[in-house]
Every structure is written in C-alpha cells, then in structure tokens.
C-alpha cells in the first residue's frame, strides 16, 4: 500500500514518462522491489494521468465518479491502495492527448462463475462496452452482510467496435508448449489474451473454485481482422534490469509485453504479443 504522498509521486512519475512518449504498462515486484514498467511503442500516443479517490468500500458513487472522468476524456487505467485508515482504494485514469474522446461506463452485478461471467462479457460487448475490471464489495453492516461483485465496462464514444469474449481452461496438465499452442491458435482468430481469471464451475449448490484450474480470458474486437502471434519467455526473478533487457529483446522483434502466464504447478512465464492491440 502507498501513502497519499506516494500516490501523488506515482502519478507524477507516470506523467513525466508520458511527456517522453512512454506509456505505463504496470508494476513488477522483483526481489521485494517494486518497479514501474513503461513502453514506447512508436505510435506517437501521449497520455496524461491522474488519480481519484478514495472510493467507498461499498463503492457507492463509483458509477458517478467514473462517468465524470469519462466525460473529461479519461479512461480507467488501474487501482492503487493507500496505507491510511482502512486502506482506501484510489482509481487511476489516463487520457490520450493526441486522440481526445470521451468514455461512458456500465456497472453490472458480476458472478464469479465462468459461464455467467462470459455471458455478461458478451452481452456488454455487443453494445460496444469492453470489460475493464471487477470489484468485490461488502455492502452491509456488521450484522447483515451482503457480499456483491461488480463488473465494470467502458465504451469509447469515438469507436463503433463491438467485442466478443472466450474463456479457455488452464489446468494442472498445461505445459509451456500446450499453452503457447493454445494462445497462438486464439491469436490467429484475432483474439487477444488478457490474462487469467480464478473463477469457479457451477456444481450443485454454491460456486466452487477448483484450485487446479484457471481461465484464460480472450477478447476479439470487431474492427480487428489481423492475426496476433505470441511468445512465452522465462520470468525474471533477479532484478528489474534483466527484465527490461528481456522486454527490449522482444520489442526489437515487434513483440510487446502482455503479462504473466501461470502454468502448473505455480510456474510463471512472461507472455509477449505482436499484432493489433486492445485498449484505450
């Protein structure tokens, strides 16, 4: 968790790098040291970042907060938590300076079961809303708990694209070779990999999570028809400099970092992709 001062310094760092044409990719923790990763993809995009909050734990007012920033041209870019009282959540946004637009958001009740989640993704995707993130909330008092999940979707007012989604199971029998074959097979159908979700199968009463399974989430944008190719590389556990060396090695070949792909048993590899991107 960060202090409020740390959050402000974080946004200052993002905007300093953005002024140089570098886009924030995410954070990496190596040897207990947090490093921020940036990429210059030579598209000429220039972003401006800001952070809002704190957001109430039951997320009252979240839709209003998102839509206010969306009307100003800011898209959700991530969440950070403060180390103050109750560890409040703050929302990070970014704005494309060279391609100004506006955004609208849709919030739905989200079920952590893969068929229900997929149905919700595709229902919103046909309306032009792309899945952005989900939240877990306890909208309650101490003696009457009501636990809810929220799915948050975003729509670019300047874009007519629609979205379709698929899940693929990653099991305890998955190998690096089988994972790479699957992710590339989906890529050839213009699906981009968005990481893995820990969801459950519907089995009788309740929603049971099987620890041996994860679900790789893919999306396809109606305006993208080109194939996407992927490569998997060893994770870097020594230091951030070695990770950047690996990332630049793949970037020189046209591959951008896509995230960490978890194999079984608890083996992680870095995923890189080449082709059309999905995002805001």
Secondary structure in CASP SS format (residue, H / E / C, confidence):
PFRMAT SS
TARGET T0000
AUTHOR 0000-0000-0000
METHOD secondary structure of the structure
MODEL  1
X C 1.00
X E 1.00
X C 1.00
X H 1.00
X H 1.00
X H 1.00
X H 1.00
X H 1.00
X H 1.00
X H 1.00
X H 1.00
X H 1.00
X H 1.00
X H 1.00
X H 1.00
X H 1.00
X H 1.00
X H 1.00
X H 1.00
X C 1.00
X C 1.00
X C 1.00
X E 1.00
X E 1.00
X E 1.00
X E 1.00
X E 1.00
X E 1.00
X E 1.00
X E 1.00
X C 1.00
X C 1.00
X E 1.00
X E 1.00
X E 1.00
X E 1.00
X E 1.00
X E 1.00
X E 1.00
X C 1.00
X C 1.00
X C 1.00
X C 1.00
X C 1.00
X C 1.00
X C 1.00
X E 1.00
X E 1.00
X E 1.00
X E 1.00
X E 1.00
X E 1.00
X E 1.00
X E 1.00
X E 1.00
X C 1.00
X C 1.00
X C 1.00
X C 1.00
X C 1.00
X C 1.00
X H 1.00
X H 1.00
X H 1.00
X H 1.00
X H 1.00
X H 1.00
X H 1.00
X H 1.00
X H 1.00
X H 1.00
X C 1.00
X C 1.00
X C 1.00
X E 1.00
X E 1.00
X E 1.00
X E 1.00
X E 1.00
X E 1.00
X E 1.00
X E 1.00
X C 1.00
X C 1.00
X C 1.00
X C 1.00
X C 1.00
X C 1.00
X E 1.00
X E 1.00
X E 1.00
X E 1.00
X E 1.00
X E 1.00
X E 1.00
X E 1.00
X C 1.00
X C 1.00
X C 1.00
X C 1.00
X C 1.00
X C 1.00
X E 1.00
X E 1.00
X E 1.00
X E 1.00
X E 1.00
X E 1.00
X E 1.00
X C 1.00
X C 1.00
X C 1.00
X E 1.00
X H 1.00
X H 1.00
X H 1.00
X H 1.00
X H 1.00
X H 1.00
X H 1.00
X H 1.00
X H 1.00
X H 1.00
X H 1.00
X H 1.00
X C 1.00
X C 1.00
X C 1.00
X C 1.00
X E 1.00
X E 1.00
X E 1.00
X E 1.00
X E 1.00
X E 1.00
X E 1.00
X E 1.00
X E 1.00
X C 1.00
X C 1.00
X C 1.00
X C 1.00
X C 1.00
X C 1.00
X C 1.00
X C 1.00
X E 1.00
X E 1.00
X E 1.00
X E 1.00
X E 1.00
X E 1.00
X E 1.00
X E 1.00
X E 1.00
X E 1.00
X C 1.00
X C 1.00
X C 1.00
X C 1.00
X C 1.00
X C 1.00
X E 1.00
X E 1.00
X E 1.00
X E 1.00
X E 1.00
X E 1.00
X E 1.00
X E 1.00
X C 1.00
X C 1.00
X C 1.00
X C 1.00
X C 1.00
X H 1.00
X H 1.00
X H 1.00
X H 1.00
X H 1.00
X H 1.00
X H 1.00
X H 1.00
X H 1.00
X H 1.00
X H 1.00
X H 1.00
X H 1.00
X C 1.00
X C 1.00
X C 1.00
X E 1.00
X E 1.00
X E 1.00
X E 1.00
X E 1.00
X E 1.00
X C 1.00
X C 1.00
X E 1.00
X E 1.00
X E 1.00
X C 1.00
X C 1.00
X C 1.00
X C 1.00
X E 1.00
X E 1.00
X C 1.00
X C 1.00
X C 1.00
X C 1.00
X C 1.00
X E 1.00
X E 1.00
X E 1.00
X E 1.00
X E 1.00
X E 1.00
X E 1.00
X E 1.00
X C 1.00
X C 1.00
X C 1.00
X C 1.00
X C 1.00
X C 1.00
X C 1.00
X E 1.00
X E 1.00
X E 1.00
X E 1.00
X E 1.00
X E 1.00
X C 1.00
X C 1.00
X C 1.00
X C 1.00
X C 1.00
X H 1.00
X H 1.00
X H 1.00
X H 1.00
X H 1.00
X H 1.00
X H 1.00
X H 1.00
X H 1.00
X H 1.00
X H 1.00
X H 1.00
X C 1.00
X C 1.00
X C 1.00
X C 1.00
X E 1.00
X E 1.00
X E 1.00
X E 1.00
X E 1.00
X E 1.00
X E 1.00
X E 1.00
X C 1.00
X C 1.00
X C 1.00
X E 1.00
X E 1.00
X E 1.00
X E 1.00
X E 1.00
X E 1.00
X E 1.00
X E 1.00
X C 1.00
X C 1.00
X C 1.00
X C 1.00
X C 1.00
X C 1.00
END
